Amino acid sequence: MYKNILCVAAGGALGSLLRYGISTIPVKTDFPVQTFVTNIIGALLVGFITTFVVLRAEQSGGRVSARLLLLLKTGFCGGFTTFSTLSLETLSLFEKGRCTMGTV
């Protein structure tokens, strides 16, 4: 149980640090590019990680490592992507009257 928690915590810490790094990249638009790109990359990573781990397990005749999935999917991708920031930035765009940009 504790090893699972450590896997999620370690992955989450790394994902959060990477997300923060991306958020510091300057952009010249009102559109929350960093959050958008982060969430797209995170969604693609979840699909890639799942496919890669499952295919590798099938090829080696082994099992899927639950801890590896906890580290990478739940921890890293969970810490990397951010639904709450996306919601806040979308609401901010609507409040500024930028409804078209907010719906993207």
A tleap script that builds the chain and sets N, CA, C and O, in Angstrom:
source leaprc.protein.ff14SB
mol = sequence {
  NMET TYR LYS ASN ILE LEU CYS VAL ALA ALA
  GLY GLY ALA LEU GLY SER LEU LEU ARG TYR
  GLY ILE SER THR ILE PRO VAL LYS THR ASP
  PHE PRO VAL GLN THR PHE VAL THR ASN ILE
  ILE GLY ALA LEU LEU VAL GLY PHE ILE THR
  THR PHE VAL VAL LEU ARG ALA GLU GLN SER
  GLY GLY ARG VAL SER ALA ARG LEU LEU LEU
  LEU LEU LYS THR GLY PHE CYS GLY GLY PHE
  THR THR PHE SER THR LEU SER LEU GLU THR
  LEU SER LEU PHE GLU LYS GLY ARG CYS THR
  MET GLY THR CVAL
}
set mol.1.N position { 0.823 -1.199 0.000 }
set mol.1.CA position { 0.000 0.000 0.000 }
set mol.1.C position { 0.869 1.266 0.000 }
set mol.1.O position { 0.648 2.173 -0.802 }
set mol.2.N position { 1.859 1.321 0.906 }
set mol.2.CA position { 2.708 2.510 0.984 }
set mol.2.C position { 3.563 2.688 -0.261 }
set mol.2.O position { 3.839 3.816 -0.669 }
set mol.3.N position { 3.983 1.587 -0.864 }
set mol.3.CA position { 4.763 1.689 -2.099 }
set mol.3.C position { 3.919 2.290 -3.217 }
set mol.3.O position { 4.419 3.061 -4.037 }
set mol.4.N position { 2.637 1.934 -3.246 }
set mol.4.CA position { 1.731 2.515 -4.241 }
set mol.4.C position { 1.594 4.021 -4.035 }
set mol.4.O position { 1.619 4.794 -4.992 }
set mol.5.N position { 1.448 4.425 -2.781 }
set mol.5.CA position { 1.318 5.850 -2.463 }
set mol.5.C position { 2.586 6.600 -2.860 }
set mol.5.O position { 2.519 7.700 -3.407 }
set mol.6.N position { 3.738 6.000 -2.583 }
set mol.6.CA position { 5.006 6.627 -2.961 }
set mol.6.C position { 5.144 6.756 -4.475 }
set mol.6.O position { 5.678 7.751 -4.967 }
set mol.7.N position { 4.669 5.764 -5.212 }
set mol.7.CA position { 4.713 5.831 -6.681 }
set mol.7.C position { 3.885 7.001 -7.192 }
set mol.7.O position { 4.337 7.758 -8.051 }
set mol.8.N position { 2.683 7.147 -6.669 }
set mol.8.CA position { 1.806 8.247 -7.093 }
set mol.8.C position { 2.410 9.592 -6.688 }
set mol.8.O position { 2.397 10.539 -7.473 }
set mol.9.N position { 2.935 9.677 -5.470 }
set mol.9.CA position { 3.513 10.935 -4.987 }
set mol.9.C position { 4.741 11.338 -5.801 }
set mol.9.O position { 4.889 12.504 -6.167 }
set mol.10.N position { 5.611 10.387 -6.084 }
set mol.10.CA position { 6.821 10.691 -6.861 }
set mol.10.C position { 6.461 11.132 -8.274 }
set mol.10.O position { 6.999 12.118 -8.778 }
set mol.11.N position { 5.557 10.406 -8.909 }
set mol.11.CA position { 5.125 10.779 -10.255 }
set mol.11.C position { 4.434 12.124 -10.267 }
set mol.11.O position { 4.663 12.940 -11.160 }
set mol.12.N position { 3.584 12.358 -9.270 }
set mol.12.CA position { 2.869 13.629 -9.183 }
set mol.12.C position { 3.803 14.809 -8.994 }
set mol.12.O position { 3.591 15.875 -9.573 }
set mol.13.N position { 4.836 14.623 -8.185 }
set mol.13.CA position { 5.808 15.698 -7.967 }
set mol.13.C position { 6.529 16.044 -9.267 }
set mol.13.O position { 6.687 17.219 -9.600 }
set mol.14.N position { 6.962 15.030 -9.992 }
set mol.14.CA position { 7.664 15.275 -11.260 }
set mol.14.C position { 6.745 15.920 -12.296 }
set mol.14.O position { 7.148 16.849 -12.997 }
set mol.15.N position { 5.506 15.424 -12.390 }
set mol.15.CA position { 4.553 15.995 -13.336 }
set mol.15.C position { 4.225 17.445 -13.013 }
set mol.15.O position { 4.124 18.280 -13.913 }
set mol.16.N position { 4.061 17.744 -11.733 }
set mol.16.CA position { 3.762 19.120 -11.318 }
set mol.16.C position { 4.916 20.064 -11.618 }
set mol.16.O position { 4.701 21.198 -12.046 }
set mol.17.N position { 6.139 19.597 -11.395 }
set mol.17.CA position { 7.309 20.429 -11.698 }
set mol.17.C position { 7.406 20.728 -13.189 }
set mol.17.O position { 7.718 21.852 -13.582 }
set mol.18.N position { 7.142 19.730 -14.011 }
set mol.18.CA position { 7.180 19.948 -15.458 }
set mol.18.C position { 6.076 20.909 -15.889 }
set mol.18.O position { 6.303 21.788 -16.721 }
set mol.19.N position { 4.876 20.740 -15.321 }
set mol.19.CA position { 3.773 21.652 -15.647 }
set mol.19.C position { 4.133 23.079 -15.251 }
set mol.19.O position { 3.872 24.013 -16.009 }
set mol.20.N position { 4.726 23.258 -14.082 }
set mol.20.CA position { 5.136 24.594 -13.654 }
set mol.20.C position { 6.158 25.176 -14.628 }
set mol.20.O position { 6.073 26.347 -15.000 }
set mol.21.N position { 7.111 24.365 -15.032 }
set mol.21.CA position { 8.115 24.827 -15.989 }
set mol.21.C position { 7.484 25.313 -17.280 }
set mol.21.O position { 7.877 26.349 -17.817 }
set mol.22.N position { 6.517 24.576 -17.775 }
set mol.22.CA position { 5.826 24.973 -19.006 }
set mol.22.C position { 5.030 26.258 -18.788 }
set mol.22.O position { 4.947 27.098 -19.684 }
set mol.23.N position { 4.446 26.412 -17.602 }
set mol.23.CA position { 3.632 27.607 -17.338 }
set mol.23.C position { 4.467 28.882 -17.279 }
set mol.23.O position { 3.913 29.977 -17.375 }
set mol.24.N position { 5.775 28.767 -17.125 }
set mol.24.CA position { 6.629 29.957 -17.067 }
set mol.24.C position { 7.086 30.422 -18.448 }
set mol.24.O position { 7.730 31.464 -18.568 }
set mol.25.N position { 6.759 29.658 -19.486 }
set mol.25.CA position { 7.122 30.054 -20.846 }
set mol.25.C position { 6.245 31.240 -21.254 }
set mol.25.O position { 5.019 31.127 -21.235 }
set mol.26.N position { 6.845 32.366 -21.620 }
set mol.26.CA position { 6.037 33.543 -21.971 }
set mol.26.C position { 5.315 33.361 -23.308 }
set mol.26.O position { 5.876 32.842 -24.273 }
set mol.27.N position { 4.065 33.801 -23.335 }
set mol.27.CA position { 3.273 33.794 -24.568 }
set mol.27.C position { 2.645 35.171 -24.733 }
set mol.27.O position { 2.474 35.906 -23.760 }
set mol.28.N position { 2.304 35.515 -25.969 }
set mol.28.CA position { 1.743 36.841 -26.248 }
set mol.28.C position { 0.302 36.725 -26.718 }
set mol.28.O position { -0.060 37.245 -27.773 }
set mol.29.N position { -0.513 36.043 -25.933 }
set mol.29.CA position { -1.923 35.882 -26.263 }
set mol.29.C position { -2.716 35.719 -24.976 }
set mol.29.O position { -2.174 35.329 -23.942 }
set mol.30.N position { -4.017 36.024 -25.054 }
set mol.30.CA position { -4.892 35.817 -23.902 }
set mol.30.C position { -5.252 34.348 -23.732 }
set mol.30.O position { -5.668 33.922 -22.654 }
set mol.31.N position { -5.089 33.582 -24.798 }
set mol.31.CA position { -5.435 32.163 -24.752 }
set mol.31.C position { -4.435 31.426 -23.857 }
set mol.31.O position { -3.228 31.618 -24.000 }
set mol.32.N position { -4.916 30.592 -22.944 }
set mol.32.CA position { -4.023 29.858 -22.035 }
set mol.32.C position { -3.288 28.721 -22.751 }
set mol.32.O position { -3.588 27.545 -22.545 }
set mol.33.N position { -2.338 29.088 -23.580 }
set mol.33.CA position { -1.606 28.133 -24.417 }
set mol.33.C position { -0.926 27.064 -23.572 }
set mol.33.O position { -0.983 25.878 -23.899 }
set mol.34.N position { -0.283 27.481 -22.486 }
set mol.34.CA position { 0.458 26.521 -21.674 }
set mol.34.C position { -0.455 25.436 -21.106 }
set mol.34.O position { -0.112 24.254 -21.144 }
set mol.35.N position { -1.601 25.828 -20.588 }
set mol.35.CA position { -2.534 24.851 -20.027 }
set mol.35.C position { -3.094 23.953 -21.121 }
set mol.35.O position { -3.217 22.743 -20.932 }
set mol.36.N position { -3.433 24.540 -22.256 }
set mol.36.CA position { -3.972 23.768 -23.375 }
set mol.36.C position { -2.963 22.723 -23.841 }
set mol.36.O position { -3.296 21.547 -23.988 }
set mol.37.N position { -1.731 23.162 -24.071 }
set mol.37.CA position { -0.683 22.247 -24.543 }
set mol.37.C position { -0.395 21.172 -23.496 }
set mol.37.O position { -0.242 19.997 -23.830 }
set mol.38.N position { -0.324 21.575 -22.241 }
set mol.38.CA position { -0.065 20.620 -21.163 }
set mol.38.C position { -1.132 19.533 -21.125 }
set mol.38.O position { -0.807 18.351 -21.012 }
set mol.39.N position { -2.395 19.918 -21.219 }
set mol.39.CA position { -3.470 18.926 -21.150 }
set mol.39.C position { -3.511 18.030 -22.381 }
set mol.39.O position { -3.816 16.843 -22.264 }
set mol.40.N position { -3.211 18.569 -23.551 }
set mol.40.CA position { -3.155 17.738 -24.765 }
set mol.40.C position { -2.014 16.729 -24.650 }
set mol.40.O position { -2.199 15.541 -24.915 }
set mol.41.N position { -0.836 17.208 -24.255 }
set mol.41.CA position { 0.307 16.303 -24.090 }
set mol.41.C position { -0.001 15.241 -23.037 }
set mol.41.O position { 0.312 14.066 -23.228 }
set mol.42.N position { -0.609 15.647 -21.936 }
set mol.42.CA position { -0.949 14.700 -20.870 }
set mol.42.C position { -1.912 13.626 -21.330 }
set mol.42.O position { -1.744 12.453 -20.996 }
set mol.43.N position { -2.918 14.015 -22.094 }
set mol.43.CA position { -3.881 13.034 -22.606 }
set mol.43.C position { -3.206 12.053 -23.560 }
set mol.43.O position { -3.462 10.849 -23.512 }
set mol.44.N position { -2.345 12.579 -24.422 }
set mol.44.CA position { -1.618 11.702 -25.346 }
set mol.44.C position { -0.674 10.770 -24.589 }
set mol.44.O position { -0.526 9.602 -24.950 }
set mol.45.N position { -0.037 11.289 -23.542 }
set mol.45.CA position { 0.862 10.462 -22.742 }
set mol.45.C position { 0.136 9.311 -22.060 }
set mol.45.O position { 0.653 8.195 -22.004 }
set mol.46.N position { -1.056 9.575 -21.543 }
set mol.46.CA position { -1.826 8.502 -20.902 }
set mol.46.C position { -2.089 7.383 -21.899 }
set mol.46.O position { -1.920 6.208 -21.572 }
set mol.47.N position { -2.498 7.737 -23.107 }
set mol.47.CA position { -2.734 6.726 -24.137 }
set mol.47.C position { -1.469 5.999 -24.531 }
set mol.47.O position { -1.476 4.777 -24.677 }
set mol.48.N position { -0.375 6.737 -24.708 }
set mol.48.CA position { 0.899 6.128 -25.086 }
set mol.48.C position { 1.421 5.210 -23.986 }
set mol.48.O position { 1.844 4.087 -24.259 }
set mol.49.N position { 1.390 5.682 -22.754 }
set mol.49.CA position { 1.889 4.883 -21.630 }
set mol.49.C position { 1.097 3.598 -21.498 }
set mol.49.O position { 1.671 2.519 -21.345 }
set mol.50.N position { -0.212 3.710 -21.556 }
set mol.50.CA position { -1.051 2.520 -21.431 }
set mol.50.C position { -0.751 1.532 -22.546 }
set mol.50.O position { -0.572 0.341 -22.295 }
set mol.51.N position { -0.695 2.021 -23.765 }
set mol.51.CA position { -0.423 1.148 -24.908 }
set mol.51.C position { 0.963 0.521 -24.795 }
set mol.51.O position { 1.113 -0.685 -24.992 }
set mol.52.N position { 1.969 1.323 -24.482 }
set mol.52.CA position { 3.340 0.833 -24.398 }
set mol.52.C position { 3.489 -0.232 -23.313 }
set mol.52.O position { 4.075 -1.288 -23.554 }
set mol.53.N position { 2.968 0.041 -22.137 }
set mol.53.CA position { 3.109 -0.900 -21.021 }
set mol.53.C position { 2.358 -2.191 -21.305 }
set mol.53.O position { 2.877 -3.277 -21.043 }
set mol.54.N position { 1.148 -2.090 -21.834 }
set mol.54.CA position { 0.358 -3.292 -22.124 }
set mol.54.C position { 1.010 -4.102 -23.238 }
set mol.54.O position { 1.121 -5.322 -23.120 }
set mol.55.N position { 1.443 -3.456 -24.311 }
set mol.55.CA position { 2.093 -4.183 -25.406 }
set mol.55.C position { 3.390 -4.839 -24.948 }
set mol.55.O position { 3.686 -5.973 -25.326 }
set mol.56.N position { 4.151 -4.135 -24.145 }
set mol.56.CA position { 5.403 -4.705 -23.648 }
set mol.56.C position { 5.134 -5.925 -22.769 }
set mol.56.O position { 5.853 -6.922 -22.846 }
set mol.57.N position { 4.112 -5.846 -21.948 }
set mol.57.CA position { 3.763 -6.982 -21.094 }
set mol.57.C position { 3.311 -8.168 -21.939 }
set mol.57.O position { 3.670 -9.310 -21.652 }
set mol.58.N position { 2.524 -7.899 -22.980 }
set mol.58.CA position { 2.066 -8.983 -23.852 }
set mol.58.C position { 3.235 -9.623 -24.592 }
set mol.58.O position { 3.276 -10.844 -24.741 }
set mol.59.N position { 4.177 -8.822 -25.053 }
set mol.59.CA position { 5.322 -9.348 -25.795 }
set mol.59.C position { 6.247 -10.172 -24.908 }
set mol.59.O position { 6.824 -11.164 -25.354 }
set mol.60.N position { 6.384 -9.762 -23.664 }
set mol.60.CA position { 7.278 -10.485 -22.765 }
set mol.60.C position { 6.565 -11.619 -22.038 }
set mol.60.O position { 7.193 -12.383 -21.303 }
set mol.61.N position { 5.264 -11.727 -22.241 }
set mol.61.CA position { 4.494 -12.773 -21.581 }
set mol.61.C position { 4.286 -12.516 -20.100 }
set mol.61.O position { 3.908 -13.417 -19.351 }
set mol.62.N position { 4.532 -11.293 -19.685 }
set mol.62.CA position { 4.397 -10.945 -18.270 }
set mol.62.C position { 3.126 -10.177 -17.981 }
set mol.62.O position { 2.225 -10.066 -18.812 }
set mol.63.N position { 3.092 -9.657 -16.777 }
set mol.63.CA position { 1.941 -8.871 -16.355 }
set mol.63.C position { 2.238 -7.383 -16.508 }
set mol.63.O position { 3.391 -6.964 -16.614 }
set mol.64.N position { 1.184 -6.618 -16.515 }
set mol.64.CA position { 1.320 -5.163 -16.525 }
set mol.64.C position { 1.708 -4.735 -15.113 }
set mol.64.O position { 1.071 -5.139 -14.141 }
set mol.65.N position { 2.734 -3.931 -15.005 }
set mol.65.CA position { 3.189 -3.457 -13.702 }
set mol.65.C position { 2.227 -2.394 -13.179 }
set mol.65.O position { 2.154 -1.285 -13.709 }
set mol.66.N position { 1.496 -2.753 -12.131 }
set mol.66.CA position { 0.538 -1.814 -11.549 }
set mol.66.C position { 1.256 -0.596 -10.981 }
set mol.66.O position { 0.756 0.524 -11.087 }
set mol.67.N position { 2.416 -0.803 -10.384 }
set mol.67.CA position { 3.153 0.329 -9.804 }
set mol.67.C position { 3.695 1.265 -10.879 }
set mol.67.O position { 3.729 2.481 -10.694 }
set mol.68.N position { 4.114 0.695 -11.992 }
set mol.68.CA position { 4.587 1.541 -13.089 }
set mol.68.C position { 3.445 2.407 -13.613 }
set mol.68.O position { 3.633 3.590 -13.896 }
set mol.69.N position { 2.265 1.812 -13.739 }
set mol.69.CA position { 1.102 2.587 -14.185 }
set mol.69.C position { 0.724 3.647 -13.158 }
set mol.69.O position { 0.351 4.760 -13.529 }
set mol.70.N position { 0.818 3.316 -11.868 }
set mol.70.CA position { 0.535 4.311 -10.834 }
set mol.70.C position { 1.530 5.469 -10.904 }
set mol.70.O position { 1.147 6.632 -10.783 }
set mol.71.N position { 2.792 5.148 -11.097 }
set mol.71.CA position { 3.828 6.174 -11.183 }
set mol.71.C position { 3.613 7.082 -12.390 }
set mol.71.O position { 3.634 8.307 -12.267 }
set mol.72.N position { 3.408 6.476 -13.552 }
set mol.72.CA position { 3.348 7.247 -14.793 }
set mol.72.C position { 1.982 7.864 -15.070 }
set mol.72.O position { 1.887 9.058 -15.354 }
set mol.73.N position { 0.922 7.059 -14.989 }
set mol.73.CA position { -0.409 7.577 -15.345 }
set mol.73.C position { -1.021 8.396 -14.220 }
set mol.73.O position { -1.292 9.585 -14.383 }
set mol.74.N position { -1.236 7.754 -13.080 }
set mol.74.CA position { -1.913 8.432 -11.979 }
set mol.74.C position { -1.051 9.551 -11.411 }
set mol.74.O position { -1.534 10.660 -11.182 }
set mol.75.N position { 0.228 9.256 -11.184 }
set mol.75.CA position { 1.118 10.243 -10.586 }
set mol.75.C position { 1.575 11.308 -11.558 }
set mol.75.O position { 1.182 12.470 -11.444 }
set mol.76.N position { 2.413 10.915 -12.527 }
set mol.76.CA position { 3.011 11.901 -13.431 }
set mol.76.C position { 1.961 12.633 -14.258 }
set mol.76.O position { 1.914 13.863 -14.254 }
set mol.77.N position { 1.119 11.885 -14.967 }
set mol.77.CA position { 0.119 12.536 -15.830 }
set mol.77.C position { -0.924 13.281 -15.010 }
set mol.77.O position { -1.416 14.328 -15.430 }
set mol.78.N position { -1.264 12.743 -13.839 }
set mol.78.CA position { -2.204 13.445 -12.964 }
set mol.78.C position { -1.640 14.758 -12.449 }
set mol.78.O position { -2.355 15.755 -12.361 }
set mol.79.N position { -0.344 14.757 -12.107 }
set mol.79.CA position { 0.304 15.983 -11.659 }
set mol.79.C position { 0.587 16.946 -12.795 }
set mol.79.O position { 0.593 18.162 -12.603 }
set mol.80.N position { 0.819 16.405 -13.967 }
set mol.80.CA position { 1.158 17.220 -15.135 }
set mol.80.C position { -0.059 17.946 -15.695 }
set mol.80.O position { 0.001 19.146 -15.965 }
set mol.81.N position { -1.150 17.231 -15.868 }
set mol.81.CA position { -2.361 17.853 -16.413 }
set mol.81.C position { -3.091 18.589 -15.297 }
set mol.81.O position { -2.858 18.345 -14.114 }
set mol.82.N position { -3.968 19.483 -15.691 }
set mol.82.CA position { -4.656 20.277 -14.687 }
set mol.82.C position { -6.046 20.676 -15.165 }
set mol.82.O position { -6.193 21.544 -16.025 }
set mol.83.N position { -7.042 20.046 -14.610 }
set mol.83.CA position { -8.412 20.385 -14.969 }
set mol.83.C position { -8.853 21.664 -14.260 }
set mol.83.O position { -9.589 22.467 -14.833 }
set mol.84.N position { -8.411 21.856 -13.025 }
set mol.84.CA position { -8.858 23.032 -12.270 }
set mol.84.C position { -8.340 24.332 -12.887 }
set mol.84.O position { -9.079 25.313 -12.965 }
set mol.85.N position { -7.085 24.351 -13.324 }
set mol.85.CA position { -6.552 25.554 -13.969 }
set mol.85.C position { -7.248 25.806 -15.294 }
set mol.85.O position { -7.538 26.952 -15.638 }
set mol.86.N position { -7.517 24.747 -16.037 }
set mol.86.CA position { -8.244 24.879 -17.297 }
set mol.86.C position { -9.613 25.504 -17.049 }
set mol.86.O position { -10.027 26.396 -17.790 }
set mol.87.N position { -10.313 25.051 -16.025 }
set mol.87.CA position { -11.634 25.596 -15.702 }
set mol.87.C position { -11.548 27.072 -15.329 }
set mol.87.O position { -12.360 27.879 -15.782 }
set mol.88.N position { -10.570 27.423 -14.507 }
set mol.88.CA position { -10.407 28.809 -14.077 }
set mol.88.C position { -10.074 29.722 -15.255 }
set mol.88.O position { -10.636 30.810 -15.379 }
set mol.89.N position { -9.166 29.283 -16.113 }
set mol.89.CA position { -8.781 30.110 -17.257 }
set mol.89.C position { -9.920 30.235 -18.266 }
set mol.89.O position { -10.078 31.284 -18.891 }
set mol.90.N position { -10.706 29.186 -18.428 }
set mol.90.CA position { -11.866 29.248 -19.319 }
set mol.90.C position { -12.891 30.242 -18.782 }
set mol.90.O position { -13.424 31.053 -19.540 }
set mol.91.N position { -13.167 30.185 -17.489 }
set mol.91.CA position { -14.094 31.129 -16.866 }
set mol.91.C position { -13.590 32.559 -17.029 }
set mol.91.O position { -14.374 33.469 -17.298 }
set mol.92.N position { -12.293 32.756 -16.867 }
set mol.92.CA position { -11.703 34.085 -17.027 }
set mol.92.C position { -11.892 34.609 -18.446 }
set mol.92.O position { -12.189 35.788 -18.637 }
set mol.93.N position { -11.723 33.744 -19.437 }
set mol.93.CA position { -11.936 34.159 -20.828 }
set mol.93.C position { -13.391 34.562 -21.060 }
set mol.93.O position { -13.655 35.554 -21.739 }
set mol.94.N position { -14.337 33.801 -20.504 }
set mol.94.CA position { -15.754 34.145 -20.652 }
set mol.94.C position { -16.058 35.479 -19.979 }
set mol.94.O position { -16.817 36.285 -20.517 }
set mol.95.N position { -15.471 35.718 -18.809 }
set mol.95.CA position { -15.693 36.981 -18.103 }
set mol.95.C position { -15.145 38.173 -18.884 }
set mol.95.O position { -15.676 39.278 -18.777 }
set mol.96.N position { -14.097 37.960 -19.662 }
set mol.96.CA position { -13.509 39.023 -20.482 }
set mol.96.C position { -14.238 39.183 -21.810 }
set mol.96.O position { -13.856 40.019 -22.629 }
set mol.97.N position { -15.292 38.385 -22.033 }
set mol.97.CA position { -16.054 38.462 -23.271 }
set mol.97.C position { -15.406 37.718 -24.423 }
set mol.97.O position { -15.808 37.913 -25.571 }
set mol.98.N position { -14.442 36.893 -24.167 }
set mol.98.CA position { -13.733 36.129 -25.199 }
set mol.98.C position { -14.317 34.722 -25.266 }
set mol.98.O position { -13.614 33.730 -25.070 }
set mol.99.N position { -15.619 34.656 -25.546 }
set mol.99.CA position { -16.359 33.394 -25.502 }
set mol.99.C position { -15.870 32.377 -26.527 }
set mol.99.O position { -15.791 31.187 -26.223 }
set mol.100.N position { -15.545 32.823 -27.724 }
set mol.100.CA position { -15.065 31.893 -28.753 }
set mol.100.C position { -13.768 31.234 -28.305 }
set mol.100.O position { -13.603 30.020 -28.432 }
set mol.101.N position { -12.855 32.038 -27.784 }
set mol.101.CA position { -11.590 31.493 -27.317 }
set mol.101.C position { -11.810 30.568 -26.118 }
set mol.101.O position { -11.104 29.571 -25.965 }
set mol.102.N position { -12.775 30.892 -25.279 }
set mol.102.CA position { -13.071 30.073 -24.109 }
set mol.102.C position { -13.668 28.723 -24.448 }
set mol.102.O position { -13.504 27.764 -23.694 }
set mol.103.N position { -14.354 28.638 -25.567 }
set mol.103.CA position { -14.961 27.354 -25.945 }
set mol.103.C position { -13.954 26.390 -26.561 }
set mol.103.O position { -14.216 25.189 -26.630 }
set mol.104.N position { -12.806 26.898 -27.010 }
set mol.104.CA position { -11.773 26.034 -27.588 }
set mol.104.C position { -11.210 25.187 -26.491 }
set mol.104.O position { -10.319 24.373 -26.734 }
savepdb mol mol.pdb
quit
